[in-house]
Amino acid sequence: MKTRIRELRKQSKLSQEELAFAVGTTRQTITSIETEKYTASLVLAYKIAHYFKLQIEEVFDFSDLEEKH
């Protein structure tokens, strides 16, 4: 899933480690989310969005998710 985490983090001059600490996860998890190897849980997505004072939809791109019928 595409995200704006790297962009937001760089704008805020934050390292992956600093963001990870702020939202209660590991640097490896932040790296994996940024490289689209891991999709954040809803709770983690909320914490990341909340940290940047944004809505989840402003940080995470849900356009690739389509309902399966």
C-alpha atoms as one frame of an Amber mdcrd trajectory, in Angstrom:
protein
   0.000   0.000   0.000   1.363   3.391  -0.961   1.869   5.904   1.813   3.145
   9.447   2.305   5.082   8.489   5.437   8.557   9.023   3.961   7.529  12.412
   2.530   5.899  13.527   5.798   8.811  12.263   7.858  11.350  14.153   5.738
   9.268  17.347   5.888   9.333  17.029   9.672  13.065  16.171   9.658  12.378
  12.903  11.496  14.383   9.707  11.258  12.582   6.398  10.894  13.703   5.589
  14.430  12.251   8.820  15.846   8.885   8.229  14.157   8.868   4.596  15.263
   9.487   5.607  18.884   6.758   8.283  18.718   4.120   5.800  17.492   5.271
   2.804  19.534   6.733   0.542  16.867  10.152  -0.376  15.468  12.285   1.306
  12.843  12.096  -1.908  10.824   8.296  -1.636  10.739   8.464   1.967   9.507
  10.981   0.907   6.839   8.734  -1.947   5.720   5.673   0.314   5.508   7.604
   2.937   3.528   8.868   0.326   1.060   5.379  -1.207   0.735   6.513  -4.580
   2.118   4.141  -4.333   5.071   0.693  -2.836   5.526   0.184  -1.053   8.824
  -2.552  -2.254  11.149  -5.482   0.094  11.577  -4.218   1.074  15.032  -0.715
   1.836  13.758  -2.086   3.708  10.725  -4.187   5.840  13.086  -1.186   6.554
  15.331   0.974   7.583  12.372  -1.732   9.819  10.892  -2.496  11.302  14.313
   1.206  12.022  14.874   1.249  14.130  11.692  -2.151  15.673  12.594  -3.733
  14.197   9.460  -6.584  11.836   8.611  -5.603   8.241   7.768  -6.693   8.805
   4.151  -4.211  11.692   3.869  -1.305   9.388   4.770  -2.321   6.023   3.291
  -3.506   5.495  -0.303  -6.505   3.165  -0.307  -7.216   3.575  -4.037  -5.698
   0.176  -4.830  -8.148  -1.582  -2.546 -11.179  -2.770  -4.419 -14.100  -4.681
  -3.046 -14.019  -8.319  -4.087 -17.416  -9.705  -5.008
